[in-house]
Amino acid sequence: MVCCIFKVYDKLRGENKEAYELKVLVIGPYYHGDKKLQGMEEQKLWYVQQLLERRNETSVDKYIMALSDMEEGAR
């Protein structure tokens, strides 16, 4: 099974902007840094920290490396 998230083109988004605007959670780079979604970004960081603590780990480095190995295939 392959999952994909596609960018909605401006012309289509213009027809019904509300239908395509993210409201709570960002997955991927399209809305990175959007101030109205900052609260959820902070929540995601908190959850990552909690997961690390469960595993008695202090760094996300090995996970970042694992994800970077998969990055090209995900794009």
Legacy VTK file of the C-alpha trace (Angstrom):
# vtk DataFile Version 3.0
C-alpha trace
ASCII
DATASET POLYDATA
POINTS 75 float
0.000 0.000 0.000
1.328 3.434 -0.931
0.128 6.613 0.749
0.511 9.970 -0.947
-0.152 13.570 -0.015
-0.494 15.793 -3.047
-0.202 19.555 -3.286
-3.466 21.207 -4.271
-2.856 23.719 -7.038
-3.699 27.362 -6.386
-6.357 27.429 -9.110
-8.292 24.568 -7.512
-7.711 25.875 -3.985
-9.094 29.248 -5.078
-12.463 27.649 -5.801
-12.966 26.695 -2.146
-10.005 27.778 -0.028
-11.560 26.587 3.255
-11.793 23.025 1.931
-8.034 22.799 1.403
-6.560 24.846 4.265
-5.112 22.881 7.152
-6.723 23.631 10.470
-4.851 21.601 13.095
-2.019 19.301 12.036
0.733 19.659 9.457
2.212 16.634 7.746
4.884 17.519 5.240
6.496 20.776 4.205
3.680 22.792 2.626
2.583 24.670 5.741
5.828 24.483 7.726
6.238 27.647 9.768
2.583 28.724 9.534
1.942 30.690 12.750
-1.674 29.535 13.135
-0.481 25.920 13.319
2.345 26.583 15.804
0.407 25.194 18.769
0.236 21.749 17.202
3.931 21.888 16.296
4.659 22.339 19.991
2.382 19.383 20.801
4.206 17.173 18.294
7.554 18.045 19.895
6.136 17.234 23.330
4.953 13.812 22.118
8.354 13.070 20.600
9.966 13.904 23.928
7.537 11.604 25.744
8.297 8.743 23.348
12.030 9.225 23.859
11.621 9.177 27.626
9.680 5.896 27.441
12.651 4.339 25.698
15.196 5.992 28.020
16.637 7.945 25.109
17.631 11.591 24.965
18.209 12.208 21.267
16.201 11.905 18.084
19.369 11.626 15.979
19.021 7.916 15.155
15.390 8.450 14.110
16.311 11.413 11.941
18.988 9.290 10.262
16.506 6.453 9.686
13.947 8.842 8.213
16.515 10.564 6.014
17.368 7.146 4.550
13.692 6.771 3.571
13.172 10.381 2.475
13.752 9.969 -1.247
11.339 7.042 -1.468
8.723 9.048 0.418
8.903 11.898 -2.070
LINES 1 76
75 0 1 2 3 4 5 6 7 8 9 10 11 12 13 14 15 16 17 18 19 20 21 22 23 24 25 26 27 28 29 30 31 32 33 34 35 36 37 38 39 40 41 42 43 44 45 46 47 48 49 50 51 52 53 54 55 56 57 58 59 60 61 62 63 64 65 66 67 68 69 70 71 72 73 74
